[in-house]
Amino acid sequence: MDYLNYTIKLARNGLGHVSPNPMVGAVLVKDDKIVGQGWHQKAGKDHAEIIALKQAGSKAVGATLYTNLEPCCHVGKTPPCTEAIINAGVRQVEVAMLDPNPRVYGKGKKNLEKAGIKVLVDQGNKAQELNEIFIKNIATGLPFITAKWAMTLDGKIAPSSGQRQWITTPAARQRGHWLRQEYDAILVGVNTIIKDDPQLTVRLENINPSHPIRIIIDSTGRTPLSSNIFKDSMPGKTIIATTEKMSLDTEQRYKILGAEVIRVSSVDNQVDLKTLFKLLAHRHVTSILIEGGNQILSSAFRNKLIDKVNIFIGPKVFGEAGALPPLDDSSSLKDWDIKQVEQIDNNILITAYPYN
């Protein structure tokens, strides 16, 4: 059994619940048998290594600990994992990657080795992909930005009438909700709110969803007060990102409905996304899923703010000249590295990253 890959599988159970922490899984193995396992479930709660050690008890003595991320060695909201590993009598530790956090990087490994514990580091790509959000946030202090859209076979996201139409099948839309679960925030432009009136929530059966913060880019205050995002029954939080052009009366109306209003500097009479993302990072927003529309996606691409794209291609063709593409002609497109092409029912999901 590939125990390191198994820790990655365990770590995914924390998806949507551990931000701003990384997703971590841990397995304790002794005499080729798993004696303890666990995953980090929520920021501020026990780390995966501690859960596995508690489960193993005295069986941890002489065991090998496998984990997808280097154990922490500093005091945060919880005590250092290295100390617990040493005290438990673990013989060997294998990690899939070193922790990119400067407070930990290589130090956890050294602490364990000083105590006589052998440490092996794999540095596998799967472990880095799992925590790509955490890695970017630690390296740059900025949120990880993913652009997501659904388009027809002829590359359009909406018909010329602007009327809302489903492009993908229910199976692909369900997958889209799983993607929302991965992010701290979901962002759309005010035109999307006006035309589609979306809920911007996670709707999945048989799970406890983690609803992302809803961020609406609205430079002047055009978001209708009757929008779904303002309903009392709507879970999660709504932020309206605007400029000095929004009146104080309009701002107050949004606040009465429970939304927070953030005023940001403008560029070309639009909300400056770069400035907004920096402000959100200070609020511990580590990841943002941009779902449209065309103007917001184009602005984000033009300013080179996108770290990843998820493109759903549905089994439809609009076949009209006026149908709307996902990006305008000024989006400064470049080559992207396609990492995965997946078929979901009768749809295609493409995952790609910009070339460095």
Secondary structure as UniProt FT lines:
FT   HELIX           3..11
FT   HELIX           12..14
FT   TURN            15..17
FT   TURN            19..20
FT   STRAND          25..30
FT   TURN            31..32
FT   STRAND          33..39
FT   TURN            43..44
FT   HELIX           48..56
FT   HELIX           57..60
FT   TURN            61..62
FT   STRAND          64..67
FT   HELIX           81..88
FT   STRAND          92..95
FT   TURN            102..106
FT   HELIX           107..114
FT   TURN            115..116
FT   STRAND          118..121
FT   HELIX           125..130
FT   HELIX           132..140
FT   STRAND          144..151
FT   TURN            153..154
FT   TURN            160..161
FT   HELIX           170..181
FT   STRAND          185..189
FT   HELIX           190..196
FT   TURN            205..206
FT   STRAND          213..217
FT   TURN            225..226
FT   HELIX           228..230
FT   TURN            232..233
FT   STRAND          238..242
FT   TURN            244..245
FT   HELIX           248..256
FT   TURN            257..258
FT   STRAND          260..263
FT   STRAND          266..267
FT   TURN            268..269
FT   STRAND          270..271
FT   HELIX           273..282
FT   TURN            283..284
FT   STRAND          287..292
FT   HELIX           294..302
FT   TURN            303..304
FT   STRAND          308..313
FT   TURN            321..322
FT   TURN            329..330
FT   STRAND          336..344
FT   TURN            345..346
FT   STRAND          347..354
//
